[in-house]
Amino acid sequence: MTTRTIYRILDFAAKRRERAGRGWGLRNFKLRLSRKMIFAAGLAAFERYHVTRALENEGRDVERAQNVVRMLEVQHKMHLARHTADPGEGWMPFFEAFAVEEADGPTEEALYSVLVLDRDHPYSARGRIASARERARTLRECLSEEMWEHLNRFHLELAPLDFADIRSIGRSEFNRRIDVFCDAF
């Protein structure tokens, strides 16, 4: 093989001159199709990444709600075991750790109102479950029907509750319900 032949194999312009316009349709079709396939593969990879990240964030939201409720349950039991004159004494570390500011002083009701029932506090159980539900709405085609129904049903059960409802259910029972929901999720 001569260098001229190798040069002609590599030289696109020479190939065009040799063909003189023949075979351009098939070559262009292949080129355009391969470019579209590369683009589509990139979009599919991006979509998989997006879905994976969204599911990871959804799980993180549910786990945060579970962790807050578990800490509140432990503190509630410690508060019951401790007999102090100041009812807010045991709750003060939670107010400081979660940056909860309450004008009435550190009470269990104020803490539950913020860390469980508030929709806007970043550590609120209701807010985290609502966030997970909203994220799940965008991923409905990626979730099983049972998973969506479980999350949606619990969100709707949690939505109308206030502290009086939690007190009537019992704080330990209420915390257990959220914990069981999070474990099942």
C-alpha positions as CSV (number, residue, x, y, z in Angstrom):
1,M,0.0,0.0,0.0
2,T,1.5,3.3,-1.0
3,T,1.4,6.5,1.0
4,R,-0.8,8.0,-1.7
5,T,-3.4,5.2,-1.1
6,I,-3.3,5.7,2.7
7,Y,-3.7,9.5,2.2
8,R,-6.7,8.9,0.0
9,I,-8.3,6.6,2.6
10,L,-8.0,9.3,5.2
11,D,-8.8,12.2,3.0
12,F,-12.5,13.0,3.1
13,A,-12.4,15.5,0.2
14,A,-10.8,12.9,-2.1
15,K,-13.5,10.5,-1.2
16,R,-16.1,13.1,-2.2
17,R,-14.4,13.8,-5.5
18,E,-14.2,10.1,-6.3
19,R,-17.8,9.4,-5.5
20,A,-19.0,12.5,-7.4
21,G,-22.2,12.8,-5.5
22,R,-23.1,9.1,-5.5
23,G,-24.1,7.5,-2.1
24,W,-24.5,10.8,-0.2
25,G,-28.0,10.0,1.0
26,L,-27.2,6.8,2.8
27,R,-24.1,8.3,4.4
28,N,-25.9,11.5,5.5
29,F,-28.7,9.4,6.9
30,K,-26.3,7.2,8.9
31,L,-24.5,10.3,10.2
32,R,-27.6,12.1,11.3
33,L,-29.2,9.0,12.8
34,S,-26.0,8.3,14.8
35,R,-25.9,11.9,16.1
36,K,-29.6,11.7,17.1
37,M,-29.0,8.4,18.9
38,I,-26.0,9.9,20.8
39,F,-28.2,12.8,21.8
40,A,-31.1,10.6,22.9
41,A,-28.7,8.4,24.9
42,G,-27.4,11.5,26.7
43,L,-31.0,12.6,27.5
44,A,-31.8,9.1,28.8
45,A,-28.7,9.1,31.0
46,F,-29.7,12.6,32.3
47,E,-33.3,11.4,33.0
48,R,-32.0,8.4,35.0
49,Y,-29.7,10.6,37.0
50,H,-32.6,13.0,37.7
51,V,-34.9,10.3,38.8
52,T,-32.3,8.7,41.0
53,R,-31.5,12.0,42.7
54,A,-35.2,12.7,43.3
55,L,-35.8,9.3,44.8
56,E,-32.8,9.7,47.0
57,N,-34.0,13.1,48.2
58,E,-37.4,11.7,48.8
59,G,-36.0,8.9,51.0
60,R,-33.9,11.5,52.8
61,D,-37.0,13.6,53.6
62,V,-38.8,10.6,55.1
63,E,-35.7,9.6,57.1
64,R,-35.4,13.1,58.5
65,A,-39.0,13.1,59.6
66,Q,-38.4,9.7,61.3
67,N,-35.3,10.9,63.1
68,V,-37.0,14.0,64.5
69,V,-39.9,12.0,65.8
70,R,-37.6,9.4,67.4
71,M,-35.7,12.1,69.2
72,L,-38.9,13.6,70.4
73,E,-40.1,10.2,71.6
74,V,-36.9,9.6,73.6
75,Q,-37.1,13.1,75.1
76,H,-40.8,12.6,76.0
77,K,-40.0,9.4,77.8
78,M,-37.1,11.0,79.6
79,H,-39.3,13.9,80.6
80,L,-41.9,11.6,82.0
81,A,-39.2,9.7,84.0
82,R,-37.8,13.0,85.3
83,H,-39.7,14.8,88.0
84,T,-38.7,18.4,87.8
85,A,-40.4,21.6,88.9
86,D,-39.7,23.3,85.6
87,P,-41.6,21.5,82.8
88,G,-39.5,23.2,80.1
89,E,-36.2,22.2,81.5
90,G,-35.8,19.0,79.5
91,W,-37.0,20.6,76.2
92,M,-34.6,23.5,76.1
93,P,-31.8,21.6,74.4
94,F,-34.2,20.8,71.5
95,F,-35.1,24.4,71.2
96,E,-31.5,25.3,70.9
97,A,-30.4,22.5,68.6
98,F,-33.2,23.0,66.1
99,A,-33.2,26.8,66.3
100,V,-36.8,26.9,67.5
101,E,-37.9,30.2,69.0
102,E,-41.0,30.3,71.1
103,A,-42.3,33.2,73.0
104,D,-44.2,31.1,75.6
105,G,-41.1,29.3,76.7
106,P,-39.8,25.8,76.1
107,T,-42.8,23.6,76.3
108,E,-43.5,20.2,74.7
109,E,-46.5,21.6,72.9
110,A,-44.4,24.4,71.3
111,L,-41.8,21.9,70.2
112,Y,-44.3,19.6,68.7
113,S,-46.0,22.5,67.0
114,V,-42.7,23.4,65.3
115,L,-40.9,20.1,64.8
116,V,-43.9,18.0,63.9
117,L,-46.8,20.1,62.7
118,D,-45.1,23.1,61.1
119,R,-45.0,23.0,57.3
120,D,-42.1,25.5,56.9
121,H,-39.5,24.5,59.5
122,P,-36.7,22.6,57.7
123,Y,-36.8,19.7,60.3
124,S,-40.6,19.5,60.6
125,A,-42.0,16.0,60.2
126,R,-45.1,17.3,58.4
127,G,-43.0,19.5,56.1
128,R,-40.6,16.6,55.2
129,I,-43.5,14.3,54.5
130,A,-45.2,16.9,52.4
131,S,-41.9,17.6,50.5
132,A,-41.5,13.8,49.8
133,R,-45.1,13.7,48.6
134,E,-44.7,16.6,46.2
135,R,-41.5,15.0,44.9
136,A,-43.3,11.7,44.5
137,R,-46.0,13.4,42.4
138,T,-43.4,14.3,39.8
139,L,-42.1,10.7,39.8
140,R,-45.5,8.9,39.7
141,E,-44.4,6.8,36.7
142,C,-41.3,5.6,38.5
143,L,-43.0,4.7,41.8
144,S,-45.1,1.7,42.5
145,E,-48.8,2.3,43.1
146,E,-48.6,1.0,46.7
147,M,-45.7,3.3,47.5
148,W,-47.6,6.4,46.2
149,E,-50.8,5.4,48.0
150,H,-48.9,4.8,51.3
151,L,-47.2,8.2,51.1
152,N,-50.3,10.1,50.0
153,R,-52.6,8.5,52.6
154,F,-50.2,9.3,55.4
155,H,-49.8,12.8,54.2
156,L,-53.6,13.3,54.1
157,E,-53.9,11.8,57.6
158,L,-51.2,14.1,59.0
159,A,-52.5,17.3,57.3
160,P,-55.4,18.2,59.6
161,L,-53.8,17.4,62.9
162,D,-52.9,19.8,65.7
163,F,-51.4,19.3,69.1
164,A,-54.7,18.6,70.8
165,D,-55.2,15.7,68.3
166,I,-51.7,14.4,69.1
167,R,-52.4,14.6,72.8
168,S,-55.7,12.7,72.4
169,I,-54.0,10.0,70.3
170,G,-51.1,9.9,72.8
171,R,-47.7,11.3,72.0
172,S,-46.0,7.9,72.1
173,E,-48.7,6.4,69.8
174,F,-48.5,9.3,67.4
175,N,-44.7,9.0,67.3
176,R,-45.0,5.3,66.7
177,R,-47.3,5.8,63.8
178,I,-44.9,8.1,62.1
179,D,-42.0,5.7,62.8
180,V,-44.0,2.8,61.3
181,F,-44.9,4.8,58.3
182,C,-41.3,5.8,57.7
183,D,-40.1,2.2,58.2
184,A,-42.7,0.9,55.7
185,F,-41.8,3.6,53.2
